[in-house]
Amino acid sequence: MNMQTRNYGWKQTALAALSLGAMTMGLASCSNGITSGFPSSTASTNPLAVYQLQGAVSLVHDPTIIRSGNMYYVLSTDPGTANGQVGDLPILCSSDQINWSRCGQVFNTIPSWITTLYPGISTLWAPDVSYFNGVYHVYYTASTFGTQTSSIGLATAPTMAGPWTDSGGPILQSASGSAYNSIDPNILIDYGSGTTVQHVWLTYGSFYGGIYQREVNPQTGLLLTTNTTNYHLASQTGVSGNPIEGASLVQKNGYYYLFASIGSCCNSNYTTDTYQIIVGRGTSPNGPFVDQNGTSMLSAGGTVILSSSGEFTAPGGESVYTDAVNGDLITFHALSNNQYGLDYLFVNQLTWPNNWPLIGTAP
């Protein structure tokens, strides 16, 4: 989530659209997702040309996904009280990856340590959900708008239904002048070349210094004190503001793949958002990561795998979920030009031809 230009523009335009329910293009006319004007799922492989998700799929930003049994769960940035939602870090559920309903939230109120550090904070952003050491982990962002005054927090639960217990303090913090911005957390459970967990990595960062990484203690979920190295993974070197964020790191077929969002997000005028999803790969979770042309992601490299197309613009805030049982998925948000910039949830298949990711249509 763009911390240099973020001003809740996406939320403001969404709320404006909600007030236009009587209009033909208002949200009320698409309460089960955008349906008019889209071809069937077999007509195109462009992931932005086909929209068949249903239910609670709008006002979803920076989604993350996990499967537990036969149920899929998506968590996202909290939209506040829009759509009548109460509580922070909403949880959506689906058994088929298509029909989504609101089924809870991580918090009913923002933890007190956050409101003490950041008086006036009203929402939490960009969660990441993972499962290790027998519990579910949700890492999330608390930040003061437009600054590096940011923290990553952690909540855990025995099941996705909760109850969620907050760690009671920041996992990682940054301040003005830090090398990084401690937002947009993402967890990689690293199996190395075997089948047992070797390491757990927390990847994070937005603008400023780019994307960084720390090792996590798999027993506690906190940063590992015996390895304090802060690995630098990606940067839009030479681009004003270093616009890269929303990293998602996964392990597949002997490679580690680093996905990220580049460009601007969340401007008050959504038509100026320029988000794109990029990827690079490497043979170590700590990098280096290079794109298909061999350019390092530390030198503004990254192969673009999704950008604006047709009705939907500024796709990003992605999270990749590898699933050996049901197939790999990528979830992200994109803005609807026909819905005044409302942000919509996408959940798409992810395949790996020639060991590079390809986003397909919705399952």
ROKOL-343526 format. One record per residue (C-alpha): x, y, z; residue number from 1; residue in three letters. Coordinates in pm, 1 decimal, always signed. Layout:
BEGIN
{px=X py=Y pz=Z i=NUM aa=ala} $
...
REM end
This chain:
BEGIN
{px=+0.0 py=+0.0 pz=+0.0 i=1 aa=met} $
{px=+148.9 py=+328.3 pz=-116.1 i=2 aa=asn} $
{px=+256.1 py=+510.6 pz=+196.3 i=3 aa=met} $
{px=+387.1 py=+818.7 pz=+21.6 i=4 aa=gln} $
{px=+70.6 py=+908.3 pz=-164.7 i=5 aa=thr} $
{px=-191.8 py=+707.8 pz=+20.9 i=6 aa=arg} $
{px=-483.8 py=+928.7 pz=+121.8 i=7 aa=asn} $
{px=-771.1 py=+680.2 pz=+135.2 i=8 aa=tyr} $
{px=-878.8 py=+793.5 pz=-209.2 i=9 aa=gly} $
{px=-992.6 py=+440.6 pz=-291.8 i=10 aa=trp} $
{px=-1214.3 py=+440.1 pz=+14.6 i=11 aa=lys} $
{px=-1354.7 py=+784.9 pz=-54.8 i=12 aa=gln} $
{px=-1445.7 py=+701.7 pz=-412.9 i=13 aa=thr} $
{px=-1595.3 py=+374.5 pz=-296.7 i=14 aa=ala} $
{px=-1815.2 py=+550.5 pz=-43.2 i=15 aa=leu} $
{px=-1921.1 py=+798.2 pz=-308.7 i=16 aa=ala} $
{px=-2025.9 py=+513.3 pz=-533.4 i=17 aa=ala} $
{px=-2218.4 py=+347.9 pz=-253.3 i=18 aa=leu} $
{px=-2436.3 py=+656.5 pz=-230.0 i=19 aa=ser} $
{px=-2532.3 py=+617.3 pz=-597.8 i=20 aa=leu} $
{px=-2711.7 py=+286.2 pz=-561.1 i=21 aa=gly} $
{px=-3011.0 py=+400.5 pz=-761.9 i=22 aa=ala} $
{px=-2798.5 py=+476.8 pz=-1065.9 i=23 aa=met} $
{px=-2752.0 py=+222.7 pz=-1342.0 i=24 aa=thr} $
{px=-2381.8 py=+193.7 pz=-1273.1 i=25 aa=met} $
{px=-2418.5 py=+211.5 pz=-895.9 i=26 aa=gly} $
{px=-2296.9 py=-63.8 pz=-669.4 i=27 aa=leu} $
{px=-2649.4 py=-184.9 pz=-600.5 i=28 aa=ala} $
{px=-2680.8 py=-294.8 pz=-961.3 i=29 aa=ser} $
{px=-2375.2 py=-517.1 pz=-916.9 i=30 aa=cys} $
{px=-2423.6 py=-646.2 pz=-566.4 i=31 aa=ser} $
{px=-2305.7 py=-990.6 pz=-672.4 i=32 aa=asn} $
{px=-2002.1 py=-867.6 pz=-860.1 i=33 aa=gly} $
{px=-1957.3 py=-710.2 pz=-1200.9 i=34 aa=ile} $
{px=-2143.8 py=-919.3 pz=-1453.8 i=35 aa=thr} $
{px=-2259.2 py=-705.6 pz=-1744.4 i=36 aa=ser} $
{px=-2036.9 py=-688.6 pz=-2050.3 i=37 aa=gly} $
{px=-1800.8 py=-972.4 pz=-1952.5 i=38 aa=phe} $
{px=-1742.1 py=-1280.5 pz=-2167.4 i=39 aa=pro} $
{px=-1768.2 py=-1628.6 pz=-2026.9 i=40 aa=ser} $
{px=-1467.1 py=-1775.5 pz=-1847.3 i=41 aa=ser} $
{px=-1373.4 py=-1966.8 pz=-2162.9 i=42 aa=thr} $
{px=-1374.7 py=-1661.3 pz=-2389.7 i=43 aa=ala} $
{px=-1049.7 py=-1507.9 pz=-2272.2 i=44 aa=ser} $
{px=-745.9 py=-1581.1 pz=-2061.1 i=45 aa=thr} $
{px=-699.0 py=-1213.6 pz=-1967.9 i=46 aa=asn} $
{px=-757.0 py=-1217.4 pz=-1591.3 i=47 aa=pro} $
{px=-901.4 py=-865.1 pz=-1603.7 i=48 aa=leu} $
{px=-1140.9 py=-942.8 pz=-1890.6 i=49 aa=ala} $
{px=-1333.8 py=-1210.2 pz=-1703.3 i=50 aa=val} $
{px=-1507.8 py=-1139.2 pz=-1373.5 i=51 aa=tyr} $
{px=-1717.7 py=-1413.7 pz=-1221.1 i=52 aa=gln} $
{px=-1666.5 py=-1372.8 pz=-847.7 i=53 aa=leu} $
{px=-1985.7 py=-1319.5 pz=-650.6 i=54 aa=gln} $
{px=-2088.6 py=-1180.2 pz=-314.8 i=55 aa=gly} $
{px=-1875.1 py=-962.9 pz=-86.9 i=56 aa=ala} $
{px=-1612.5 py=-888.0 pz=-350.0 i=57 aa=val} $
{px=-1593.1 py=-507.8 pz=-351.2 i=58 aa=ser} $
{px=-1412.4 py=-272.1 pz=-114.7 i=59 aa=leu} $
{px=-1144.8 py=-540.3 pz=-98.6 i=60 aa=val} $
{px=-788.5 py=-408.3 pz=-96.9 i=61 aa=his} $
{px=-453.2 py=-586.0 pz=-49.9 i=62 aa=asp} $
{px=-603.8 py=-935.8 pz=-19.3 i=63 aa=pro} $
{px=-427.0 py=-1243.4 pz=+115.2 i=64 aa=thr} $
{px=-558.0 py=-1599.5 pz=+81.4 i=65 aa=ile} $
{px=-527.4 py=-1937.4 pz=+250.5 i=66 aa=ile} $
{px=-712.1 py=-2270.6 pz=+236.0 i=67 aa=arg} $
{px=-815.5 py=-2464.0 pz=+545.1 i=68 aa=ser} $
{px=-982.8 py=-2794.3 pz=+464.5 i=69 aa=gly} $
{px=-1235.1 py=-2722.9 pz=+188.7 i=70 aa=asn} $
{px=-1274.2 py=-2355.8 pz=+276.8 i=71 aa=met} $
{px=-1081.3 py=-2061.6 pz=+134.6 i=72 aa=tyr} $
{px=-1027.5 py=-1748.8 pz=+341.2 i=73 aa=tyr} $
{px=-937.0 py=-1400.3 pz=+218.8 i=74 aa=val} $
{px=-828.0 py=-1122.2 pz=+452.4 i=75 aa=leu} $
{px=-782.5 py=-764.2 pz=+340.0 i=76 aa=ser} $
{px=-723.7 py=-406.0 pz=+442.5 i=77 aa=thr} $
{px=-1001.9 py=-279.8 pz=+666.3 i=78 aa=asp} $
{px=-1243.2 py=-44.6 pz=+482.7 i=79 aa=pro} $
{px=-1371.7 py=+105.1 pz=+808.7 i=80 aa=gly} $
{px=-1749.1 py=+122.1 pz=+841.1 i=81 aa=thr} $
{px=-1811.7 py=+115.5 pz=+464.9 i=82 aa=ala} $
{px=-2062.4 py=-154.9 pz=+361.3 i=83 aa=asn} $
{px=-2170.6 py=-170.3 pz=+724.5 i=84 aa=gly} $
{px=-1856.6 py=-358.8 pz=+819.6 i=85 aa=gln} $
{px=-1735.3 py=-329.6 pz=+1176.9 i=86 aa=val} $
{px=-1402.9 py=-450.7 pz=+1305.2 i=87 aa=gly} $
{px=-1052.1 py=-459.5 pz=+1169.9 i=88 aa=asp} $
{px=-904.6 py=-692.2 pz=+907.6 i=89 aa=leu} $
{px=-1219.7 py=-846.4 pz=+758.4 i=90 aa=pro} $
{px=-1231.8 py=-1216.5 pz=+668.5 i=91 aa=ile} $
{px=-1416.4 py=-1351.8 pz=+363.8 i=92 aa=leu} $
{px=-1498.2 py=-1719.6 pz=+308.8 i=93 aa=cys} $
{px=-1562.2 py=-1933.8 pz=+2.1 i=94 aa=ser} $
{px=-1579.0 py=-2305.8 pz=-66.7 i=95 aa=ser} $
{px=-1543.2 py=-2264.8 pz=-444.0 i=96 aa=asp} $
{px=-1318.4 py=-1956.8 pz=-487.6 i=97 aa=gln} $
{px=-1609.7 py=-1781.9 pz=-663.6 i=98 aa=ile} $
{px=-1885.1 py=-1711.6 pz=-410.2 i=99 aa=asn} $
{px=-1754.4 py=-1503.0 pz=-120.1 i=100 aa=trp} $
{px=-1922.5 py=-1397.6 pz=+202.2 i=101 aa=ser} $
{px=-1812.8 py=-1202.4 pz=+507.2 i=102 aa=arg} $
{px=-1746.1 py=-1450.5 pz=+787.7 i=103 aa=cys} $
{px=-1565.2 py=-1251.5 pz=+1054.6 i=104 aa=gly} $
{px=-1272.4 py=-1028.8 pz=+1132.8 i=105 aa=gln} $
{px=-947.7 py=-1057.4 pz=+1321.5 i=106 aa=val} $
{px=-1019.4 py=-773.4 pz=+1566.7 i=107 aa=phe} $
{px=-1333.2 py=-608.3 pz=+1699.6 i=108 aa=asn} $
{px=-1129.0 py=-305.5 pz=+1802.0 i=109 aa=thr} $
{px=-777.9 py=-194.0 pz=+1719.4 i=110 aa=ile} $
{px=-529.0 py=-326.7 pz=+1980.8 i=111 aa=pro} $
{px=-443.2 py=-68.2 pz=+2244.4 i=112 aa=ser} $
{px=-69.4 py=-70.6 pz=+2174.7 i=113 aa=trp} $
{px=-145.3 py=+58.7 pz=+1824.6 i=114 aa=ile} $
{px=-368.9 py=+345.8 pz=+1933.9 i=115 aa=thr} $
{px=-104.2 py=+440.7 pz=+2191.2 i=116 aa=thr} $
{px=+169.8 py=+452.4 pz=+1927.1 i=117 aa=leu} $
{px=-49.4 py=+608.8 pz=+1658.9 i=118 aa=tyr} $
{px=-323.4 py=+824.5 pz=+1811.7 i=119 aa=pro} $
{px=-616.4 py=+864.3 pz=+1578.9 i=120 aa=gly} $
{px=-548.2 py=+552.5 pz=+1372.9 i=121 aa=ile} $
{px=-874.8 py=+408.7 pz=+1243.6 i=122 aa=ser} $
{px=-785.9 py=+115.1 pz=+1017.4 i=123 aa=thr} $
{px=-527.0 py=-158.5 pz=+979.9 i=124 aa=leu} $
{px=-382.2 py=-250.1 pz=+640.8 i=125 aa=trp} $
{px=-236.6 py=-518.7 pz=+420.6 i=126 aa=ala} $
{px=-261.5 py=-838.4 pz=+628.2 i=127 aa=pro} $
{px=-83.2 py=-1163.7 pz=+546.3 i=128 aa=asp} $
{px=-217.3 py=-1501.5 pz=+658.3 i=129 aa=val} $
{px=-5.0 py=-1815.4 pz=+700.9 i=130 aa=ser} $
{px=-1.8 py=-2139.4 pz=+897.2 i=131 aa=tyr} $
{px=+300.7 py=-2277.1 pz=+1081.5 i=132 aa=phe} $
{px=+385.9 py=-2428.4 pz=+1419.3 i=133 aa=asn} $
{px=+25.2 py=-2547.8 pz=+1453.6 i=134 aa=gly} $
{px=-140.2 py=-2204.4 pz=+1449.0 i=135 aa=val} $
{px=-257.7 py=-1945.4 pz=+1199.4 i=136 aa=tyr} $
{px=-58.2 py=-1624.5 pz=+1182.6 i=137 aa=his} $
{px=-185.9 py=-1289.2 pz=+1059.5 i=138 aa=val} $
{px=+80.9 py=-1021.6 pz=+1020.7 i=139 aa=tyr} $
{px=-63.5 py=-676.6 pz=+956.0 i=140 aa=tyr} $
{px=+25.6 py=-308.2 pz=+915.4 i=141 aa=thr} $
{px=-35.0 py=-15.6 pz=+1149.3 i=142 aa=ala} $
{px=+93.5 py=+317.0 pz=+1024.8 i=143 aa=ser} $
{px=+59.9 py=+692.4 pz=+1028.4 i=144 aa=thr} $
{px=-52.9 py=+812.5 pz=+688.6 i=145 aa=phe} $
{px=+216.8 py=+918.4 pz=+447.5 i=146 aa=gly} $
{px=+514.5 py=+849.7 pz=+674.3 i=147 aa=thr} $
{px=+762.1 py=+581.1 pz=+773.5 i=148 aa=gln} $
{px=+612.0 py=+584.2 pz=+1121.5 i=149 aa=thr} $
{px=+489.9 py=+228.6 pz=+1083.3 i=150 aa=ser} $
{px=+467.2 py=-105.9 pz=+1260.3 i=151 aa=ser} $
{px=+399.5 py=-466.0 pz=+1168.5 i=152 aa=ile} $
{px=+187.2 py=-652.8 pz=+1420.9 i=153 aa=gly} $
{px=+95.9 py=-1019.4 pz=+1466.9 i=154 aa=leu} $
{px=-218.1 py=-1205.7 pz=+1571.5 i=155 aa=ala} $
{px=-250.1 py=-1584.0 pz=+1603.8 i=156 aa=thr} $
{px=-536.7 py=-1829.9 pz=+1630.4 i=157 aa=ala} $
{px=-584.7 py=-2208.6 pz=+1650.2 i=158 aa=pro} $
{px=-833.8 py=-2197.4 pz=+1360.8 i=159 aa=thr} $
{px=-939.8 py=-1940.8 pz=+1103.6 i=160 aa=met} $
{px=-1256.9 py=-1894.8 pz=+1307.8 i=161 aa=ala} $
{px=-1043.7 py=-1761.7 pz=+1593.2 i=162 aa=gly} $
{px=-1021.5 py=-1652.9 pz=+1863.5 i=163 aa=pro} $
{px=-737.4 py=-1424.2 pz=+1753.0 i=164 aa=trp} $
{px=-474.7 py=-1325.6 pz=+2008.6 i=165 aa=thr} $
{px=-262.2 py=-1022.0 pz=+1938.3 i=166 aa=asp} $
{px=+108.0 py=-1026.6 pz=+2023.0 i=167 aa=ser} $
{px=+65.6 py=-709.8 pz=+2225.6 i=168 aa=gly} $
{px=+327.1 py=-502.5 pz=+2046.5 i=169 aa=gly} $
{px=+507.3 py=-441.4 pz=+1719.2 i=170 aa=pro} $
{px=+703.2 py=-718.8 pz=+1549.4 i=171 aa=ile} $
{px=+896.4 py=-460.9 pz=+1349.5 i=172 aa=leu} $
{px=+896.0 py=-79.2 pz=+1351.7 i=173 aa=gln} $
{px=+1028.8 py=+198.2 pz=+1133.7 i=174 aa=ser} $
{px=+1051.7 py=+573.6 pz=+1172.0 i=175 aa=ala} $
{px=+1147.7 py=+872.1 pz=+961.6 i=176 aa=ser} $
{px=+1493.5 py=+809.7 pz=+819.3 i=177 aa=gly} $
{px=+1480.1 py=+429.3 pz=+850.2 i=178 aa=ser} $
{px=+1620.6 py=+230.7 pz=+558.9 i=179 aa=ala} $
{px=+1277.2 py=+75.7 pz=+507.3 i=180 aa=tyr} $
{px=+908.4 py=+120.6 pz=+578.7 i=181 aa=asn} $
{px=+773.8 py=-156.9 pz=+799.7 i=182 aa=ser} $
{px=+448.1 py=-226.1 pz=+617.6 i=183 aa=ile} $
{px=+304.9 py=-486.1 pz=+375.6 i=184 aa=asp} $
{px=+422.0 py=-800.6 pz=+558.5 i=185 aa=pro} $
{px=+441.5 py=-1137.8 pz=+384.7 i=186 aa=asn} $
{px=+546.6 py=-1477.7 pz=+520.2 i=187 aa=ile} $
{px=+736.0 py=-1749.5 pz=+334.9 i=188 aa=leu} $
{px=+756.7 py=-2090.9 pz=+499.3 i=189 aa=ile} $
{px=+1081.0 py=-2215.6 pz=+349.5 i=190 aa=asp} $
{px=+1126.0 py=-2592.1 pz=+306.6 i=191 aa=tyr} $
{px=+1463.2 py=-2565.1 pz=+136.6 i=192 aa=gly} $
{px=+1510.7 py=-2873.2 pz=-81.7 i=193 aa=ser} $
{px=+1319.1 py=-3103.0 pz=+154.3 i=194 aa=gly} $
{px=+976.5 py=-3143.2 pz=+311.4 i=195 aa=thr} $
{px=+1036.5 py=-2999.3 pz=+658.1 i=196 aa=thr} $
{px=+1040.9 py=-2633.9 pz=+752.3 i=197 aa=val} $
{px=+1393.1 py=-2494.0 pz=+735.6 i=198 aa=gln} $
{px=+1323.9 py=-2123.1 pz=+783.3 i=199 aa=his} $
{px=+1040.6 py=-1872.4 pz=+804.8 i=200 aa=val} $
{px=+1095.6 py=-1534.9 pz=+633.5 i=201 aa=trp} $
{px=+913.4 py=-1206.2 pz=+678.7 i=202 aa=leu} $
{px=+927.7 py=-989.9 pz=+365.5 i=203 aa=thr} $
{px=+808.5 py=-629.8 pz=+387.3 i=204 aa=tyr} $
{px=+859.6 py=-273.6 pz=+267.4 i=205 aa=gly} $
{px=+709.5 py=+6.2 pz=+62.9 i=206 aa=ser} $
{px=+869.7 py=+292.6 pz=-131.1 i=207 aa=phe} $
{px=+1165.1 py=+450.9 pz=+54.9 i=208 aa=tyr} $
{px=+1432.3 py=+176.4 pz=+50.2 i=209 aa=gly} $
{px=+1217.4 py=-83.5 pz=-125.1 i=210 aa=gly} $
{px=+1159.8 py=-446.6 pz=-22.5 i=211 aa=ile} $
{px=+1342.7 py=-603.8 pz=+272.0 i=212 aa=tyr} $
{px=+1339.2 py=-930.7 pz=+465.9 i=213 aa=gln} $
{px=+1404.3 py=-1064.8 pz=+816.0 i=214 aa=arg} $
{px=+1408.4 py=-1420.6 pz=+947.3 i=215 aa=glu} $
{px=+1130.6 py=-1527.4 pz=+1185.5 i=216 aa=val} $
{px=+1145.2 py=-1768.9 pz=+1476.9 i=217 aa=asn} $
{px=+903.1 py=-2047.4 pz=+1370.8 i=218 aa=pro} $
{px=+819.6 py=-2122.5 pz=+1733.9 i=219 aa=gln} $
{px=+712.2 py=-1770.7 pz=+1829.9 i=220 aa=thr} $
{px=+638.5 py=-1590.2 pz=+1505.2 i=221 aa=gly} $
{px=+864.6 py=-1307.3 pz=+1621.5 i=222 aa=leu} $
{px=+1187.6 py=-1198.3 pz=+1456.3 i=223 aa=leu} $
{px=+1471.8 py=-1444.5 pz=+1504.5 i=224 aa=leu} $
{px=+1725.1 py=-1294.3 pz=+1744.0 i=225 aa=thr} $
{px=+2008.3 py=-1517.5 pz=+1624.0 i=226 aa=thr} $
{px=+1984.2 py=-1377.7 pz=+1270.7 i=227 aa=asn} $
{px=+1943.2 py=-1001.3 pz=+1263.4 i=228 aa=thr} $
{px=+2039.0 py=-958.9 pz=+898.0 i=229 aa=thr} $
{px=+1804.6 py=-727.7 pz=+711.2 i=230 aa=asn} $
{px=+1816.2 py=-860.5 pz=+355.1 i=231 aa=tyr} $
{px=+1751.4 py=-611.9 pz=+73.9 i=232 aa=his} $
{px=+1549.8 py=-781.6 pz=-199.8 i=233 aa=leu} $
{px=+1412.3 py=-524.8 pz=-444.2 i=234 aa=ala} $
{px=+1417.4 py=-156.7 pz=-532.0 i=235 aa=ser} $
{px=+1292.7 py=+62.4 pz=-815.2 i=236 aa=gln} $
{px=+1631.5 py=+229.3 pz=-834.5 i=237 aa=thr} $
{px=+1623.3 py=+546.0 pz=-1041.5 i=238 aa=gly} $
{px=+1244.4 py=+579.0 pz=-1027.9 i=239 aa=val} $
{px=+1115.7 py=+875.9 pz=-829.7 i=240 aa=ser} $
{px=+999.2 py=+771.8 pz=-483.2 i=241 aa=gly} $
{px=+1107.5 py=+407.9 pz=-530.5 i=242 aa=asn} $
{px=+750.0 py=+291.6 pz=-599.7 i=243 aa=pro} $
{px=+758.5 py=-77.3 pz=-508.3 i=244 aa=ile} $
{px=+560.1 py=-251.8 pz=-234.7 i=245 aa=glu} $
{px=+322.3 py=-536.1 pz=-153.2 i=246 aa=gly} $
{px=+577.0 py=-816.2 pz=-185.3 i=247 aa=ala} $
{px=+476.5 py=-1182.5 pz=-194.1 i=248 aa=ser} $
{px=+750.4 py=-1447.3 pz=-184.3 i=249 aa=leu} $
{px=+685.7 py=-1813.4 pz=-267.4 i=250 aa=val} $
{px=+887.0 py=-2129.7 pz=-332.5 i=251 aa=gln} $
{px=+816.3 py=-2337.0 pz=-643.7 i=252 aa=lys} $
{px=+999.7 py=-2590.1 pz=-861.3 i=253 aa=asn} $
{px=+1342.8 py=-2519.8 pz=-717.1 i=254 aa=gly} $
{px=+1308.0 py=-2139.6 pz=-739.0 i=255 aa=tyr} $
{px=+1197.9 py=-1859.1 pz=-511.1 i=256 aa=tyr} $
{px=+966.0 py=-1607.6 pz=-677.9 i=257 aa=tyr} $
{px=+930.0 py=-1250.1 pz=-556.9 i=258 aa=leu} $
{px=+608.8 py=-1078.9 pz=-665.9 i=259 aa=phe} $
{px=+556.9 py=-706.8 pz=-601.9 i=260 aa=ala} $
{px=+341.2 py=-409.7 pz=-699.2 i=261 aa=ser} $
{px=+503.4 py=-113.7 pz=-871.3 i=262 aa=ile} $
{px=+363.4 py=+228.0 pz=-956.3 i=263 aa=gly} $
{px=+117.1 py=+442.1 pz=-764.7 i=264 aa=ser} $
{px=-184.0 py=+329.4 pz=-568.5 i=265 aa=cys} $
{px=-469.5 py=+485.8 pz=-377.2 i=266 aa=cys} $
{px=-464.1 py=+835.5 pz=-526.2 i=267 aa=asn} $
{px=-768.8 py=+1054.6 pz=-464.4 i=268 aa=ser} $
{px=-827.7 py=+1038.3 pz=-840.1 i=269 aa=asn} $
{px=-827.8 py=+664.8 pz=-908.3 i=270 aa=tyr} $
{px=-770.0 py=+719.1 pz=-1280.8 i=271 aa=thr} $
{px=-413.8 py=+825.0 pz=-1198.1 i=272 aa=thr} $
{px=-330.3 py=+496.5 pz=-1022.5 i=273 aa=asp} $
{px=-64.0 py=+304.1 pz=-1214.5 i=274 aa=thr} $
{px=-22.8 py=-19.9 pz=-1017.0 i=275 aa=tyr} $
{px=+123.3 py=-321.6 pz=-1199.3 i=276 aa=gln} $
{px=+225.7 py=-665.8 pz=-1073.5 i=277 aa=ile} $
{px=+583.6 py=-775.6 pz=-1139.4 i=278 aa=ile} $
{px=+789.5 py=-1084.9 pz=-1060.4 i=279 aa=val} $
{px=+1148.4 py=-1200.4 pz=-1041.5 i=280 aa=gly} $
{px=+1302.5 py=-1529.4 pz=-936.7 i=281 aa=arg} $
{px=+1615.3 py=-1662.5 pz=-769.4 i=282 aa=gly} $
{px=+1760.2 py=-1975.7 pz=-612.6 i=283 aa=thr} $
{px=+1779.8 py=-1832.1 pz=-259.2 i=284 aa=ser} $
{px=+1498.1 py=-1683.7 pz=-48.9 i=285 aa=pro} $
{px=+1732.8 py=-1392.1 pz=+25.8 i=286 aa=asn} $
{px=+1791.9 py=-1309.7 pz=-341.3 i=287 aa=gly} $
{px=+1920.5 py=-1201.8 pz=-576.8 i=288 aa=pro} $
{px=+1600.1 py=-1201.3 pz=-780.6 i=289 aa=phe} $
{px=+1610.4 py=-1134.1 pz=-1154.5 i=290 aa=val} $
{px=+1345.1 py=-1090.2 pz=-1419.6 i=291 aa=asp} $
{px=+1312.6 py=-1278.3 pz=-1748.5 i=292 aa=gln} $
{px=+1570.2 py=-1046.9 pz=-1905.2 i=293 aa=asn} $
{px=+1818.5 py=-1112.9 pz=-1625.3 i=294 aa=gly} $
{px=+1783.6 py=-767.8 pz=-1466.2 i=295 aa=thr} $
{px=+1811.7 py=-762.5 pz=-1088.4 i=296 aa=ser} $
{px=+1508.6 py=-651.9 pz=-891.1 i=297 aa=met} $
{px=+1750.5 py=-438.0 pz=-689.4 i=298 aa=leu} $
{px=+1810.2 py=-241.1 pz=-1009.7 i=299 aa=ser} $
{px=+1446.7 py=-173.8 pz=-1105.4 i=300 aa=ala} $
{px=+1409.0 py=-518.1 pz=-1264.8 i=301 aa=gly} $
{px=+1088.5 py=-717.0 pz=-1265.9 i=302 aa=gly} $
{px=+881.9 py=-882.9 pz=-1537.7 i=303 aa=thr} $
{px=+533.3 py=-728.2 pz=-1560.0 i=304 aa=val} $
{px=+272.6 py=-1004.2 pz=-1542.3 i=305 aa=ile} $
{px=-39.1 py=-789.8 pz=-1503.3 i=306 aa=leu} $
{px=-130.6 py=-428.4 pz=-1577.8 i=307 aa=ser} $
{px=-446.7 py=-227.3 pz=-1650.6 i=308 aa=ser} $
{px=-679.8 py=-367.0 pz=-1915.0 i=309 aa=ser} $
{px=-1026.3 py=-256.7 pz=-2019.0 i=310 aa=gly} $
{px=-1263.0 py=-185.2 pz=-1734.2 i=311 aa=glu} $
{px=-1015.4 py=-277.0 pz=-1461.9 i=312 aa=phe} $
{px=-712.7 py=-67.7 pz=-1378.2 i=313 aa=thr} $
{px=-421.5 py=-62.0 pz=-1136.3 i=314 aa=ala} $
{px=-410.0 py=-431.9 pz=-1035.5 i=315 aa=pro} $
{px=-188.9 py=-495.7 pz=-734.1 i=316 aa=gly} $
{px=-170.7 py=-566.0 pz=-363.4 i=317 aa=gly} $
{px=-119.5 py=-927.4 pz=-465.9 i=318 aa=glu} $
{px=-58.5 py=-1240.3 pz=-261.1 i=319 aa=ser} $
{px=+37.6 py=-1580.6 pz=-402.4 i=320 aa=val} $
{px=-71.6 py=-1906.0 pz=-240.7 i=321 aa=tyr} $
{px=+88.1 py=-2233.8 pz=-347.9 i=322 aa=thr} $
{px=-134.4 py=-2538.0 pz=-300.6 i=323 aa=asp} $
{px=-12.9 py=-2880.6 pz=-409.5 i=324 aa=ala} $
{px=-362.9 py=-3024.1 pz=-360.1 i=325 aa=val} $
{px=-599.6 py=-2782.5 pz=-534.4 i=326 aa=asn} $
{px=-364.7 py=-2572.6 pz=-746.1 i=327 aa=gly} $
{px=-182.2 py=-2244.4 pz=-696.7 i=328 aa=asp} $
{px=-366.6 py=-1913.3 pz=-670.3 i=329 aa=leu} $
{px=-294.6 py=-1543.0 pz=-689.3 i=330 aa=ile} $
{px=-526.4 py=-1289.2 pz=-531.0 i=331 aa=thr} $
{px=-513.4 py=-915.8 pz=-588.9 i=332 aa=phe} $
{px=-736.7 py=-612.2 pz=-619.0 i=333 aa=his} $
{px=-813.8 py=-397.1 pz=-921.5 i=334 aa=ala} $
{px=-1023.6 py=-83.3 pz=-969.0 i=335 aa=leu} $
{px=-1339.9 py=-76.6 pz=-1177.6 i=336 aa=ser} $
{px=-1373.6 py=+219.5 pz=-1413.1 i=337 aa=asn} $
{px=-1744.9 py=+140.3 pz=-1439.7 i=338 aa=asn} $
{px=-1782.9 py=+155.0 pz=-1061.7 i=339 aa=gln} $
{px=-1613.3 py=+486.7 pz=-984.7 i=340 aa=tyr} $
{px=-1286.4 py=+321.2 pz=-889.0 i=341 aa=gly} $
{px=-1428.0 py=+62.4 pz=-652.5 i=342 aa=leu} $
{px=-1165.1 py=-194.7 pz=-562.4 i=343 aa=asp} $
{px=-1262.2 py=-551.4 pz=-642.7 i=344 aa=tyr} $
{px=-1128.2 py=-885.6 pz=-528.2 i=345 aa=leu} $
{px=-969.7 py=-1114.3 pz=-785.7 i=346 aa=phe} $
{px=-880.3 py=-1479.2 pz=-720.9 i=347 aa=val} $
{px=-711.1 py=-1645.3 pz=-1016.3 i=348 aa=asn} $
{px=-528.4 py=-1960.4 pz=-1107.4 i=349 aa=gln} $
{px=-151.5 py=-1939.6 pz=-1128.8 i=350 aa=leu} $
{px=+46.0 py=-2175.8 pz=-1349.5 i=351 aa=thr} $
{px=+419.4 py=-2197.8 pz=-1419.8 i=352 aa=trp} $
{px=+503.0 py=-2256.7 pz=-1788.5 i=353 aa=pro} $
{px=+880.6 py=-2262.3 pz=-1834.4 i=354 aa=asn} $
{px=+910.1 py=-2197.9 pz=-1459.7 i=355 aa=asn} $
{px=+762.7 py=-1847.0 pz=-1486.8 i=356 aa=trp} $
{px=+420.1 py=-1756.1 pz=-1345.2 i=357 aa=pro} $
{px=+116.6 py=-1706.0 pz=-1565.9 i=358 aa=leu} $
{px=-211.6 py=-1566.9 pz=-1430.2 i=359 aa=ile} $
{px=-519.1 py=-1745.8 pz=-1565.0 i=360 aa=gly} $
{px=-890.7 py=-1689.1 pz=-1542.5 i=361 aa=thr} $
{px=-1090.7 py=-1740.1 pz=-1225.9 i=362 aa=ala} $
{px=-1138.6 py=-2108.2 pz=-1133.5 i=363 aa=pro} $
REM end
